[in-house]
Amino acid sequence: MLFEDELPPTSREEAHARRIRPAEERFDPDTLSHWSITMTIAWIVWGDLSQVRKQWDVFRQECADWVFHTDRAALAEVGRIALHNLETGTVEPNNPDLDCRLKQGEWRLTSWGPASWHALEMRIRAKDMPPDHFLDPLWLAAGEGKIQASGLECNGEKDFQGRLVEIPQYLWSRLRRGKEPSGKAMLVSPDRVYRDVEFARLDVKKLWPFRTDKDEPDFARSHVESEISRAAADVVRETTEATVVEPELRSPRPRIAEREIEPTFQKWRAQQPAGYMPTATQDIAYMKTHGVSRERVRKLIQKFGGRKRGEKLE
């Protein structure tokens, strides 16, 4: 995308100033009846149309950034040194000449590619949150039939001539994230793939209502409200109707790793509005969505504190 009469930037500041973006008013996500799956995830994470726009492939086609590419030979030398250090258990002395070469390279105007899982997940991780925290509610809602997705159903990853279908809700538990050769996000099942997966915009907004920056501390409840309600009902039902449902007929959720339990609980607590302490039932219901037992949650409440019996918070 570098024109013949255009010179590359000479600094990061200039590179940022000269990035290419189309007029945003031409790309209003609210003018679309359906959003792609990456646009949908962006709304669930940020609740911000500007973030949704960044996942819109039509918008991305008109975006480009100046990217600095370090000298390949210098990078290869760094890799060789690192491998040598690992094999010998030694550390080579600093090479000033190599440091200088690492600063050499060229600026290239690079177009944005299609919205991809990798890029989206990296943006989510920048919030210090695991991507699955936002992806799981969508998978759950689609699997429970609360939201319907459509896509091009193809016989395999090499088939691009699929037919437009509604993705069956029973299949969502087996759908995994995949990518096309271009990097574009798609969904992969054991015997087929789905390209260009979309959700109705109004359905997405109904399940995950709009929020402003002031609502940010409460985002966990807005994103998993339906799941917590369902889980809370399960807690009550398990307590009062334990003999009605045979244990082997239940579908327990996969439990997160032990090392993730306390951080997940602490993040849940940190996401509450200032001065608000969840009830034990709310704590149990939320952690249940991560497969954590009531007994384990009670221990967490003992460790990190909880609402006192009969205490009501405004």
Secondary structure, DSSP 8 states (H G I E B T S, - for coil): ---TT----SSHHHHHHT-B---GGG--GGG-SEEEHHHHHHHHHH--HHHHHTT-HHHHTT-EEEEEEE-HHHHHHHHHHHHHHHHHT------HHHHHHHT-EEEEEEE--S--HHHHHHHHHTTTS-THHHHHHHHHHHHTTSS-EEEEEESSTT----EEEE--GGGGGG-EEEE-TT--EEEE-SS-EEEEEEEEHHHHHHHS----GGGGGGHHHHHHHHHHHHHHHHHHHHHH-TTTS-GGGS-------HHHHHHHHHHHHHTS-TT----HHHHHHHHHTTT--HHHHHHHHHHH----TT----
